[in-house]
């Protein structure tokens, strides 16, 4: 039986990376893989077939120090793990004894190469850079899985000697049950994102205001951030923009067009989630989810001006309402891991289906 130990600090569907690990491990278990998880906390009801190992939580409040403590606790656990030569270790954190690692965000680079020189001297930058290099360059590492082509290209550029270990992107998935009937009225725009600047809220609002001037019935709803949390220049509630703050579930099906002009988005789950609800998508060229073979996705350069974005909004709203679409599921992701990643370390006959 194929045995895999996944490493994640928080085991539960509580964040983007954490949900990825939660769904992947449960789908792998359904395929007959003996799944174990090494974590600090469990934040959900786990399938009894999955064996969970817990290490103590760090008392450190700084993220890099908490990660340092987690790394140390995991290494101590692994040193006493029975038959550790018979299990594939798959990390989603900055560990140092894994065989497979999934890279969920942009790399920091050697000694924080993306930062100015004075920041590179900071202990936290040095630590994160050291953790990242250990994650990618360890002699025991067989496979590096980026979650998008954007991440893969960045890793190859910064760490060219990792190219031979690089796998194709392991995209996050959806379920076919996530498909919904679109109930939009042809005038409702949507923006979703807590990190509003990185995700381009200013670009979205400036383009929307140009559309609003000629199409007064159009509205824009913003999820993930409150009006009080953005600059005054973006507080335009009197012009049809409604800030709805953070919500656990975004009702995509009530809207017609998702605007996602992100400046740098490693993946962007809002894109497949919105397509599953039948929305058209207007997106920048810096979003990893462009990897997915989805229809009704309009791509603009992040450098295009607000006039170009406003014209694209009008064209999208005038187009025929698309059907809902799911092209890649969590089950597909698990099957791909078994056949294309873990196969190099063990035998399997589970077939792959990308669900296209």
VMD Tcl script that draws the C-alpha trace (Angstrom):
set ca {
  {0.00 0.00 0.00}
  {1.20 3.49 -0.86}
  {1.99 5.42 2.35}
  {2.26 9.23 2.38}
  {2.87 11.59 5.31}
  {1.67 15.16 4.65}
  {3.06 18.04 6.71}
  {1.00 21.18 7.40}
  {0.82 23.34 10.52}
  {-2.98 23.71 10.58}
  {-4.88 20.67 9.32}
  {-8.32 21.85 8.30}
  {-10.17 23.82 5.60}
  {-9.25 27.15 7.20}
  {-7.24 28.87 4.47}
  {-6.16 28.49 0.85}
  {-3.17 26.22 1.43}
  {-4.83 24.44 4.35}
  {-7.96 23.67 2.34}
  {-5.74 22.33 -0.45}
  {-4.05 19.90 1.96}
  {-7.35 18.94 3.62}
  {-9.06 18.09 0.34}
  {-6.04 16.40 -1.21}
  {-5.41 14.12 1.78}
  {-9.05 13.08 1.99}
  {-9.23 12.35 -1.72}
  {-6.00 10.35 -1.55}
  {-7.47 8.33 1.30}
  {-10.54 7.60 -0.84}
  {-8.18 6.22 -3.51}
  {-6.76 3.70 -1.04}
  {-3.59 5.58 -0.10}
  {-2.60 5.23 3.56}
  {-2.48 8.91 4.52}
  {-0.86 10.31 7.64}
  {-0.70 13.98 8.58}
  {1.84 15.77 10.78}
  {0.51 19.07 12.13}
  {0.18 21.36 15.15}
  {-3.61 21.74 15.18}
  {-6.61 19.89 13.74}
  {-9.44 22.19 12.68}
  {-12.12 19.94 11.26}
  {-13.61 16.45 11.47}
  {-11.02 14.12 9.97}
  {-11.80 10.92 8.07}
  {-10.99 8.08 10.53}
  {-8.88 6.42 7.82}
  {-6.36 9.29 8.07}
  {-3.86 9.00 10.91}
  {-3.00 12.36 12.47}
  {0.19 13.09 14.42}
  {0.41 16.34 16.36}
  {3.40 18.29 17.64}
  {3.25 21.07 20.21}
  {2.30 24.55 19.03}
  {4.92 27.27 19.27}
  {4.46 30.09 21.79}
  {6.25 32.50 19.44}
  {4.10 35.21 17.89}
  {6.45 36.04 15.02}
  {5.72 33.83 12.02}
  {9.31 33.01 11.20}
  {10.07 31.99 14.78}
  {6.90 29.89 14.94}
  {7.97 28.19 11.70}
  {11.44 27.60 13.12}
  {9.89 25.87 16.13}
  {7.54 23.83 13.94}
  {10.47 22.67 11.78}
  {12.35 21.59 14.87}
  {9.37 19.71 16.32}
  {8.77 17.93 13.02}
  {12.40 16.87 12.73}
  {12.32 15.50 16.28}
  {9.13 13.58 15.45}
  {10.66 12.19 12.25}
  {13.79 11.01 14.03}
  {11.63 8.66 16.11}
  {9.21 7.66 13.35}
  {9.12 3.87 12.81}
  {9.92 2.55 9.31}
  {10.53 6.05 7.98}
  {12.14 4.59 4.86}
  {8.76 3.16 3.80}
  {6.75 6.38 3.66}
  {6.74 9.29 1.21}
  {6.99 12.60 3.05}
  {5.03 15.37 1.33}
  {5.47 18.81 2.87}
  {3.43 21.97 2.38}
  {5.59 23.91 4.82}
  {9.25 24.92 5.01}
  {10.54 21.57 6.25}
  {13.82 19.81 5.57}
  {13.30 16.00 5.45}
  {10.56 15.64 2.83}
  {10.64 13.90 -0.55}
  {7.92 16.03 -2.15}
  {7.05 19.67 -1.55}
  {4.12 21.71 -2.85}
  {4.93 25.38 -3.29}
  {1.80 27.46 -2.70}
  {3.07 31.04 -2.93}
  {5.74 33.24 -4.52}
  {9.34 32.40 -3.56}
  {11.34 34.78 -1.42}
  {14.62 33.99 -3.20}
  {18.16 33.46 -1.99}
  {18.82 35.68 1.04}
  {15.61 37.56 0.27}
  {16.80 38.61 -3.20}
  {13.48 40.36 -3.98}
  {14.01 42.78 -1.06}
  {16.25 45.88 -0.79}
  {19.65 45.26 0.77}
  {18.75 46.65 4.17}
  {15.78 44.30 4.53}
  {17.94 41.31 3.62}
  {19.88 41.89 6.84}
  {16.79 41.32 8.97}
  {16.75 37.99 10.85}
  {13.27 37.08 9.59}
  {14.24 37.55 5.92}
  {17.42 35.52 6.40}
  {15.43 32.80 8.16}
  {12.68 32.55 5.53}
  {15.29 32.44 2.78}
  {17.18 29.66 4.58}
  {13.96 27.70 5.17}
  {13.01 28.04 1.50}
  {16.37 26.83 0.24}
  {16.22 23.80 2.54}
  {12.72 23.05 1.25}
  {13.78 23.12 -2.40}
  {17.44 22.10 -2.48}
  {17.68 19.21 -0.01}
  {19.32 16.12 -1.46}
  {16.32 13.99 -0.46}
  {13.85 16.14 -2.45}
  {12.52 14.24 -5.48}
  {9.64 16.45 -6.62}
  {8.71 20.13 -6.36}
  {5.07 20.90 -7.20}
  {4.16 24.53 -7.92}
  {0.45 25.37 -7.81}
  {0.65 27.36 -11.06}
  {2.94 28.09 -14.02}
  {3.62 31.52 -12.51}
  {5.14 29.90 -9.43}
  {6.99 27.32 -11.52}
  {8.58 30.01 -13.70}
  {9.59 32.07 -10.67}
  {11.20 29.04 -9.01}
  {13.10 28.11 -12.17}
  {14.37 31.67 -12.51}
  {15.56 31.93 -8.89}
  {16.66 28.30 -8.43}
  {17.69 26.96 -11.87}
  {19.18 23.80 -10.35}
  {15.68 22.79 -9.15}
  {14.37 22.47 -12.73}
  {15.01 18.72 -12.94}
  {12.83 18.17 -9.84}
  {10.00 20.40 -11.02}
  {6.63 18.81 -11.76}
  {3.78 20.27 -13.73}
  {1.53 22.55 -11.67}
  {-0.75 20.86 -9.14}
  {-3.76 23.15 -9.44}
  {-6.25 23.44 -6.58}
  {-9.55 21.77 -7.41}
  {-13.28 22.11 -7.07}
  {-16.11 19.58 -6.84}
  {-18.68 19.09 -9.58}
  {-21.26 19.83 -6.88}
  {-19.88 23.40 -6.80}
  {-21.65 24.10 -10.11}
  {-24.52 26.56 -9.65}
  {-27.14 28.21 -11.80}
  {-26.29 31.84 -12.50}
  {-28.95 34.25 -11.24}
  {-27.29 37.51 -12.29}
  {-29.27 40.30 -13.93}
  {-26.66 41.36 -16.47}
  {-25.57 44.41 -14.44}
  {-23.87 43.06 -11.31}
  {-20.08 43.14 -11.00}
  {-18.07 41.35 -8.31}
  {-14.64 41.80 -6.73}
  {-13.31 39.36 -4.13}
  {-10.12 39.80 -2.13}
  {-8.86 40.61 1.35}
  {-5.50 41.95 0.12}
  {-7.20 44.63 -1.92}
  {-4.09 46.38 -3.27}
  {-2.36 43.25 -4.52}
  {-5.62 42.03 -6.05}
  {-6.20 45.34 -7.86}
  {-9.31 46.81 -6.21}
  {-8.26 50.30 -7.28}
  {-8.08 49.16 -10.90}
  {-11.50 47.53 -10.62}
  {-13.17 50.58 -9.07}
  {-11.64 53.07 -11.52}
  {-12.80 50.95 -14.46}
  {-16.24 50.48 -12.89}
  {-16.72 54.24 -12.46}
  {-16.09 54.77 -16.16}
  {-18.72 52.13 -16.96}
  {-21.14 53.62 -14.43}
  {-21.01 57.00 -16.16}
  {-22.70 55.55 -19.26}
  {-24.52 52.57 -17.73}
  {-26.08 53.80 -14.47}
  {-27.74 50.46 -13.68}
  {-24.42 48.66 -13.22}
  {-23.28 47.97 -9.63}
  {-20.11 46.61 -8.01}
  {-20.01 44.51 -4.82}
  {-16.70 44.08 -2.99}
  {-16.10 41.06 -0.71}
  {-13.18 40.58 1.65}
  {-12.63 44.15 2.80}
  {-14.66 46.86 4.50}
  {-15.03 50.39 3.17}
  {-13.20 51.72 6.23}
  {-10.16 49.61 5.33}
  {-9.45 51.19 1.94}
  {-8.24 54.71 1.00}
  {-10.80 57.50 0.80}
  {-10.40 57.64 -2.97}
  {-11.99 54.18 -3.18}
  {-14.89 54.90 -0.80}
  {-17.55 55.44 -3.45}
  {-20.60 53.80 -1.90}
  {-22.70 56.69 -3.22}
  {-21.86 55.56 -6.75}
  {-23.05 51.98 -6.51}
  {-20.11 50.25 -4.82}
  {-21.10 48.08 -1.83}
  {-18.40 46.82 0.54}
  {-19.58 43.55 2.10}
  {-16.49 42.69 4.14}
  {-15.25 39.18 4.74}
  {-17.77 36.35 4.33}
  {-17.15 32.63 4.59}
  {-19.18 31.97 1.44}
  {-19.34 34.36 -1.51}
  {-22.69 34.07 -3.39}
  {-21.08 34.08 -6.83}
  {-24.29 32.96 -8.51}
  {-25.91 36.36 -7.84}
  {-23.42 38.17 -10.09}
  {-22.57 38.41 -13.78}
  {-18.88 39.28 -14.00}
  {-15.90 38.75 -11.69}
  {-13.26 41.47 -12.02}
  {-9.84 40.25 -10.84}
  {-7.13 42.71 -12.00}
  {-4.50 41.31 -9.63}
  {-0.97 42.63 -9.70}
  {0.45 39.31 -8.51}
  {-1.75 36.27 -7.74}
  {-0.01 32.88 -7.36}
  {-3.27 31.08 -8.24}
  {-6.59 32.79 -7.52}
  {-9.31 30.35 -6.44}
  {-11.94 33.02 -7.05}
  {-11.56 32.35 -10.78}
  {-12.65 28.67 -10.92}
  {-15.18 29.32 -8.14}
  {-16.81 32.09 -10.16}
  {-16.82 30.02 -13.36}
  {-18.50 27.18 -11.46}
  {-21.33 29.65 -10.78}
  {-21.57 30.70 -14.42}
  {-19.85 34.09 -14.22}
  {-17.71 35.57 -16.95}
  {-14.21 36.53 -15.78}
  {-12.16 39.67 -16.44}
  {-8.64 39.00 -15.25}
  {-5.10 40.35 -15.38}
  {-2.20 38.47 -16.93}
  {-0.64 37.97 -13.49}
  {-3.07 35.34 -12.18}
  {-1.98 31.71 -11.91}
  {-5.48 30.36 -12.54}
  {-5.02 31.29 -16.20}
  {-3.45 27.82 -16.43}
  {-6.92 26.28 -16.24}
  {-8.62 25.56 -19.58}
  {-11.68 27.65 -18.71}
  {-13.96 29.40 -21.19}
  {-15.38 32.93 -20.88}
  {-12.19 34.36 -19.40}
  {-11.04 37.75 -20.71}
  {-7.37 38.55 -20.05}
  {-5.89 42.05 -19.97}
  {-2.43 43.26 -19.08}
  {-2.07 44.59 -15.56}
  {-0.53 47.64 -17.27}
  {-3.65 48.41 -19.32}
  {-5.38 51.65 -18.34}
  {-8.82 51.96 -16.76}
  {-10.39 52.75 -20.15}
  {-9.30 49.36 -21.51}
  {-10.67 47.64 -18.42}
  {-13.98 49.54 -18.65}
  {-14.41 48.61 -22.30}
  {-13.76 44.95 -21.43}
  {-16.42 45.14 -18.70}
  {-19.02 46.47 -21.14}
  {-18.14 43.81 -23.74}
  {-18.42 41.04 -21.12}
  {-21.82 42.24 -19.87}
  {-23.13 42.41 -23.43}
  {-22.05 38.84 -24.18}
  {-24.36 35.86 -23.81}
  {-24.48 34.51 -20.27}
  {-22.11 31.48 -20.07}
  {-22.86 28.08 -18.56}
  {-21.28 27.06 -15.28}
  {-18.03 25.14 -15.66}
  {-15.76 22.92 -13.56}
  {-12.69 21.63 -15.41}
  {-10.47 20.29 -12.59}
  {-11.58 18.62 -9.37}
  {-9.97 17.62 -6.08}
  {-10.35 14.02 -7.19}
  {-8.38 14.83 -10.36}
  {-5.66 16.41 -8.23}
  {-5.38 13.30 -6.03}
  {-5.25 10.93 -9.01}
  {-2.58 13.08 -10.61}
  {-0.47 12.88 -7.45}
  {-0.68 9.10 -7.41}
  {0.14 8.60 -11.08}
  {2.50 11.48 -11.87}
  {4.17 12.30 -8.56}
  {4.19 9.32 -6.23}
  {4.63 6.78 -9.03}
  {8.33 7.63 -9.17}
  {8.56 6.35 -5.59}
  {6.13 3.42 -5.76}
  {3.84 1.46 -8.06}
  {0.22 2.37 -8.78}
  {-2.42 1.51 -11.36}
  {-4.94 4.27 -10.51}
  {-5.94 5.97 -13.80}
  {-5.77 9.74 -14.29}
  {-8.72 11.83 -15.46}
  {-8.41 15.61 -15.71}
  {-12.16 15.94 -16.04}
  {-11.94 18.03 -19.20}
}
mol new
graphics top color blue
foreach p $ca { graphics top sphere $p radius 0.5 }
foreach p [lrange $ca 0 end-1] q [lrange $ca 1 end] { graphics top cylinder $p $q radius 0.2 }
display resetview
